[in-house]
């Protein structure tokens, strides 16, 4: 039985000791535990990022630095490189074949705006409710997943001046077609047409996805304001697909500057009077046929700098032309 005195409250002014709370752990011990946890987290984070960082250093930083050094040497790829300073670069800009190959490479890029325009128009068409549009999407995308080497061989036969399919089709309209790949005036347009056809499906797919993501309310509001189809296209569709256009322009410029397989298969000798040779084709020829690795590396460095500057300009223009709907 509990005594009443034990339940009675303590009188005022009593000097009896009150219960003391449990002693708190020392501050230094808690701080040590936190530091140990942070070190463990940092070690795990370093372990996770080690692989990509090491790969970046081994396969990007080191080759880039070594390429810069190799471009300043006379080197055949077998013996030790001999440092010659800027001699490769001074010889480079006096090389008429290098200048012509660079001109041909930029000429091929004329196909970029043509291909993007056709892709956008094709995406607008496939976005409509037409019969068989799924089949058309598949057909247009088949060249994208096909081997570029195989496509180049097929187009090489199609461009044949004697029995090619292109000249046969032109003969139906009474037109005598040229020998496309052996004519200085037609060899570059022929390769451009093939490149546009090859990449049409990829650009169309991206544009189609961008168009389908445009809110229908924008078109409805424009229709209530009396905007026609052309006005909707210019003021809504084009601004809304601008990020896709920017992506395609940058990637196509980078890819177009590296054109090689089409030229190497369709015109193995660089075309008549060196009229189809691209810069990468010329680099490979100098490096592996004539064993001028240092000279070829100097050309690669110049090409990389040009592509970097063009890409930087594209980014600047994209930032300046920020998204807006008129």
C-alpha positions, 0 to 999 in steps of 0.5 A: 500500500502506497503511503500518503506521504509519498504522494503528497507534493513537496512543500515550498521552500524544501531543500530536497534534491530534484531528479537530475536529467541524464548527462548529454554526450560530449560535443566532440564525440558527436562531431567526430561521428559526423566527420566520420559519416562525411568521410564515408560519403565522400569516399563512396561519391569518389568511387562512383565518379571515378570511372567516368572521370578516369575515362574522360582523362584517358580518352579525351584529355590525354588524346587532346593534349597529345594531338596538340603536341603531335601537330607540332612534330614530324611523325610517321606514326612508327618512329619517335616524333621530331619537334618542328614547331609551327612548321606543319601549320605554316605548310597547311595554309599553303596546301591547295588540297587542304584548302579545297577539301575544307571548301568542299566540307563547308559546301556539303553543309548546304544540305543542312538547312535544306534537310531541316526544312524538308524534315519540318514540312514532312513532320507537319504532314505526318502529324495530320490524320492521314491513312498509313501515317505509321507506315510512312514514319517507319519507311522514312526512318529505315535509312537512319538505322541502315548501314551508311556504307551499304547506303553509299554503295547503293547510291553509287550504283544509282548515280552511275552514268550508264545504267544508274536508276537516277538517269533512268528516271530522268530519261522518262522525262526526256532528260539526259542525266550526267555521270554524277560522280565523275562530273565536277559540277554534280559530284558534290550535289549528288553526295548532298542529296544522298546525305539529306535522304539518309538523315531525313527520318531522324530529323523528322522524328524529332520535329514530329515529337516537338510538334505533338508537344505543342499545347493545342490551346495555343492554336485555339487561341490563335484561331479565335484571334483570326490567325491563319495557318501560315500565321500559326506556323510562323508564330507558334510552331516555329518558336516551339520547335526552336530547341529541336532546330538548335539541337539539329543544327549543332549536331548536323554541323559537327557531323557534316564536318566529319563526313568521310564514308560517303566520300570514301566509298562513292569517290575513292580518289576524291572525285574528279579534280579533287572536287568531292574530297572532304577534310576528314577524307584528306586527313585519313589519306595523309595519315595512313597512306602517306604516313604524315601523322604530324601533318594530319594531326595539325589538320585535325586540330584546325578542323576541331577549332573551326567546329568549336567556334561555329558551335560557340556562335550557334550557342550565342545566337540561340541565347540571343534569340530566346523563346518568344511567341509573336 
